[in-house]
Amino acid sequence: MQKITLCWYAKVGTKWQYFPVILEKKHEQVQVKHGWVLHHGVEVEYPVGRYVLRSYVEGRKVYEPVKSNHPRDAYNALRYAQRAAATAVITRDPRKLIKTATAAYIRDCKAQNHLEAAEQARVVLDEFAPLCVVAGTSCNVPVHWVKDINRGHVLAFHKKLRDRGCSERTVANKDARLRSWLKFCGVNMSFLPDKPTYEETEAEIYTPAEVKTILEAADDYMEIVIGLALKLGLREKEIVYAEWADVDWHHSTFRVQGKTRKDWSFAVKDKAQRLIPIPADMLTTLSERREKRQGTSLIVGNEKGQPEGHLLRKLKQLARRAGLNCGACPGCLKKNECERWFLHKFRATFVTRMLRQSDPVSTMKVAGHSDMATTLRYTAAATGEEMQAHANAIKWTE
């Protein structure tokens, strides 16, 4: 309940000051001791003044004059305001406080079934909040309100990430999540520094040995997850929302398409459906899983039949069990979850192999890229082995 106090706005010498009134009990009733206040712990009478109600709005004191200056009317006004505050529906935006804004944003992500985004937000904002302190204070007085976040806090966040050994790509990704939260809070983000940038690296792919090892360690569930990324080139969200109805068993194809269901919805990137041929071994694996999952709609849904939002975590756990952690990246050192293992890398491996066996235009269509430039980013990885063979064949001494 909001705290409301009855105060006496009194004239003290040549100035006016606010004092909480003195309440006394007479004849089993609470009464206001008119004109008397506690000043430095001593009861003092200031006869000239008026009654006001003090409350708090977003941490600031607000004073509202009481219409009557009679002590009984003033006390009744206090009781009425307290009852109204106790029963009032809170209309203030809870996102004003950093703590409540974080909770509201995570709830919003989960409501949209963006579970990985919710987890990332939890990690990013837990890292960011302790850096929000009042400038110029030696004891690191914390900032509690979103509106008080400034450029220095964001730059301190970037510095902390870099000092910890995070790559520029990681800094950029965490900064993007922070900006998404600030936008959710309705903040004017003109004070923010420039977005962190990083060099686009060549596409990372898994070696045949790594693929073989991870699949040998996978259970039936993760074998399907990896297969959808590796053999069909699906993006992570496309895997999460893949349904049995998307499979054309007769023509051995998978249709990536948007959906709207009772509990969730999914939109295809760039609003473009596409058909993907399903390899014979993957079709057999899918058929076997469908037999075991009668009555379900999602191919890799969770135990409740809802979209599974923790596929990345499951993959990292699998890599750890398979002994495939690199042991050197920040993920391995901090949480024993290797940063070299992520689902999109299987998709990159798929695109690379398609380029080796097919033409760029066909690969672009199957991968669902909106332009050829994106597809050609995988050319270096696709031709790496061939280029190495050519390099080895050069006679440098002849």
Protein Blocks (a to p, Z undefined) as FASTA:
>chain_A
ZZddddddddehjaccddddddddeehiacddehiaceehiacddfbccddddddeehia
cddddfbfcfklmmmmmmmmmmmmmmpccfbdfklpmklmmmmmmmmmmmnopaklmmmm
mmmmmmmmmmmccehiaklpacfbfklpcfklmmmmmmmmmmnopafklmmmmmmmmmmm
mmmnopafklpccdddddddddddddfklmmmmmmmpcfklmmmmmmmmmnopafklmmm
pcfklpcfknopacddddddfkbccddehhiacdddddfklmmmmmmmmmmmghiabfkb
cfkopacfklmmmmmmmmmmnopagolamklmmnopafkbcfklmmmmmmmmmmmmmcfk
lmmmmnopabfklmmmmmmmmmmmmmmmmmmmpcfkZZ
